[in-house]
Amino acid sequence: MFAAAHYAALAVFVLGCWGFGRALLARLAPPPRRDAWLEAAMAAALGVGLFICAFQLLAIFGAFKPGATVALIAAGVLAAALQLRPWWREVRALRAAGAAAAPWTRAERIAGIALALVALPALVAPLAPPAAFDELMYHLPYARQVAQQGSLGIHEWLRYPWFPYNYNLLYAAALQVGDDVLPHFLNALAGALSAVMVYRLGIQHANRLTACIGAAIWIGIGDYSNALIDMGVALFVLSACVALWWWRESEPLQGGTRWLGLAAFCLGVAAGSKYQALTFLPLVALFVVWHERRPRAWALALLCFLVPCVYWYARNAVMTGDPFNPIGARVFGFTDWIPADYVQQVADVRDHAARPNALIWAVFLAPFSLLWKRSAALRAAGWFCFYSVAVWLLTSRYPRYLTASFPLLALMAAIGWQVLFGWIAAGVRRAFGARGGPAEAAPAAAAPAGRLGLAGDWIVVLLLAALAAVSLGQTAGKVAMISPTPETREAFLRQHVPGYAAMDYLRQHANGRVYQIALNEAIYYGPNPIWGDTLGPWRYRDFLLLLPGDMARKLAAKGFTTIVMPASMVPTLATRPGFDEHFALLYEKDGGRVYRILSTAP
């Protein structure tokens, strides 16, 4: 019942998204190449963006309340109900007008089985309670604060109070009408819609085998068990690319410019969710200016881009002078951060630099495929991928910052893997075919070919068996993380969230401000709000480097009554001379300690 309730809630929201998105898309000229399921996925993605804009507008005016959220979703479901029958007639008409689908080949069936096996763990992953680093540090704390207040604000106790938070507004809505597992499903929704798009794009511009492999790669490297926003950004970047190609294939006088507006809107939603989405703007601008120079078209695109994201950047510019706060500090000046914070953040990103998942490395082989030569759309996708990787290499080299490009990277990598295995198969055939002299060439070729075919069958069986074992193992692990009762949830969180017991104690008993030390990745389970971080105005170094008496007085002067820390910090702080004179132990459990501040005199 726990899983069924959450999937039912997700289905209602998806229906509402599709209803709003379909209502808008129906007023645009149809795309040049019709694909009912790609258009349905685009409609749902557009509906997600429209919900984000509606929630943002409500929150700006302090009206983002549960009743408004429920009313919006109900309106979307009503819009879907009114359009469902005409849409289904359109699907049937497109199916009847199109060519009959070719039967699945052996290779395509194998790829389809692999896709199903890869998707299996992703279906249960969102059901786990929140336990992942950044979702507990600021994504869910921000969403909870907005959900409780019903308005947008600057929450300086968070690590990134000035970031654009478009996709997090969905999580705030989920917390208003459900529990904190529901945001995981909204993150997974972005991955699922992107997977549908990758599959349908593969069918449309390549073949069924490419579609299955590309979708499997994207699902396999996605993370469906948290409430981060990287997959949400990926969804809207991919949607923008789809709309851009529809625009490219459309005639301007037949409504093609409207697709340009849709692409700009999707990029605006992405840019209003994460700063990294801004890195795609130079490439998109170059692509657009190459084909379109009319001021009217550019004005429409600029307006559509600004609608979902201008609030965040304008607010930052007006209040701090830095529209990209804090990453624009070196140009626009520092506000909450100091230069040392900036240096530390850059160093932290570099410390996490690593190679992305090996499944996408084959993208560099895609230009050697015949599909590359035949399809202008695939070439455009390939250049997008190469640009994304180049920017990523020159900036962060942090794998998660490449997530926005992963769907198209997965599609193009699927083509690259086919090139690679084609080369390997050709080499093996040449090696076996070269044995023997001319007289025995004919009989000798048949036997090795038969043995190679049998060996290939066994290799495929073994690979599928290995994939099935991995998939079932991962699924079992994800199922074990599901916590449908308060008791199982408590046990799970105590095991997976360091300092959870101490944070939970404070949430129930805190009286006054709480300053946390080295537990910033668990603050979601503490009192709301809770201060303390490595960066920003409540940075640790401003307090912890003081003598215990001075630290207690400074904390008390700022209204703090309690501190919480992990046991790992005890040798550094609690053993210093004079600590016990200013701090009294209140609670200790599972490696977390809570202290009351005794010194209250400034």
Buried (B, 14 or more C-beta within 10 A) or exposed (E): EEBEBBBEBBEBBBBBBBBBBBBBBBEBBBBBEBBBBBBBBBBBBBBBBBBBBBBBEBBEEEEBBEEBBEEBBEBBBEBBEEBBEEBEEBBEEBEEEEEEEEEBEEBBBBBBBBBEBBBBBBBBBBBBBBBBEBBBBBBBBBBBBBBEBBBBEEBBBBBBBBBBBBBBBBBBBBBBBBBBBBBBBBBBBBBBBBBBBBBBBBBBBBBBBBBBBBBBBBBBBBBBBBBBBBBBBBBBBBBBBBBBBBBBBBEBEEBBBBBBBBBBBBBBBBBBBBBBBBBBEEBBEEBBEEEBEEEEBBEBBEBBBBBBBBBBBEBBBEEBBBBBBBBBBEEBEBBBBBEEBBEBBEEEBEEEEEEBBEBBBBBBBBBBBEBBEEBEBBBBBBBBBBBBBEBBEEEBBBBBBBBBBBBBBBBBBBBBBBBBEBEEEEEBBEEBBEEBEEEEEEEBBEEBEEEBEEEEEEEBEEEBEEBBEBBEEBBEEBBEBBBBEEEBBBEBBBEBBBBBBBBBBBBEEBEEBBBBBBBBBBBBBBBBBBBBBBBBBBBBEEBBEBEBBBBBBBBBEEEBBBBBBBBEBBEEBBEEEEBBEBBEEBBBBBBBBBBBBEBEEE
